[in-house]
Amino acid sequence: MADKITAEQLRSRATDFVIIDVREPDEVESGKIESSTHMPLGLAIRNAKKKQIEDLRGKKICTYCGTGYRGNIAADELVKEGFDAVTLEGGYPSWAQS
């Protein structure tokens, strides 16, 4: 299972991470973490398995979604593929409230 990072920890170290928003397009309309890249969950998993995001290998990745569930799945799958990934605990709402 991938490690989790709190919104406070991510805010203080945001420049250390490639931040990936794994929510669906309609969810992103309600707001997103500045500088994050939108890559829905299924696409993120496929991209990792098909070696289409190799430019992210060796970088720290933080995934997030609307509640933390899909972000955790994405981070887990990225870790399985050899990436250095964590997930934002509580998803986007934890970021928006902090």
N, C-alpha and C positions, 0 to 999 in steps of 0.2 A: 504494500500500500504506500502511496506517495505521502510525503510529509505535507503538513499544512503550515501556512504562514498567516498571521493576523493582518488585518487592514493596517494597523499601526506599524507593524514591522515592514509591510510592503511600502507604505508611504515613505518611510525613512530610508529605504533601499531600492526604490523604484528604478533608478538608473542602472542597477545591477541586473535587472531582469528583462527578458523579452516577455511581455504580458500578452496572453492570448485569451480572447473572449470567445467562449465556445457556445454562447447562446444562439438562438435562432434570430434571423434578421428583424422580426417584429419586436423582439425583446430589447434589441439594441436601441430602438427608437426612444426608449425611456431614459437613456443615458448610458455612458460607458466610462471606463477609466481612460483618461487622457493618455495618449501614446500606445494604447493597446491595439492589437491586430485582431480583426474579426475572422474567426475560422470555426464555423459550427462543429460540434462534437464529431459527427460522422466524418466530416472532411478532415479534421485534425488527425483522427485515427488512420484514415486511408493515406493521408500525406506521409505520416510517419512510417507506415508499413511499406509504402511504395517508394520510400527514400526520396520524397519530393520536398523535404524540408531539411535536408542535410546541412544547409547553411546555419541552422540553429544548433547543430551538434557542438558540444563544448561550451555552449552558453547556458546561463541559468534561465529557466522558463517558469513562469507562473501562469496557471490557467485559472479561469473563473467563469461562473455561470450565474443563474438567478438565485440559487439556494445553496450551492456547494456540491450537490450531488453529481451533476455532469462534469463540473470542473475536476472533481476527484477522479472520475472515470478517465477523463482525458489525461490527467497527470499520471495515473497508474499505467495507462497504455503507452505514454511517452517513455516512462521509466523502463517498461518492459522492452522497448525498442532501443534502449541505451542512452536516452536523453536525461539531462539533469533537470527534473521538473518537480515543482511543488504546486499546491493549489491554495487559493484564497479561502480561508475558513469563513463560512457563512455566505460566500458568493458576493455578488455586486451589492446587495443591501448592506452588508457590513462595511463596505467601502463608502457608500453614499451616506451612511449615518456617522462615520467617524470624522 
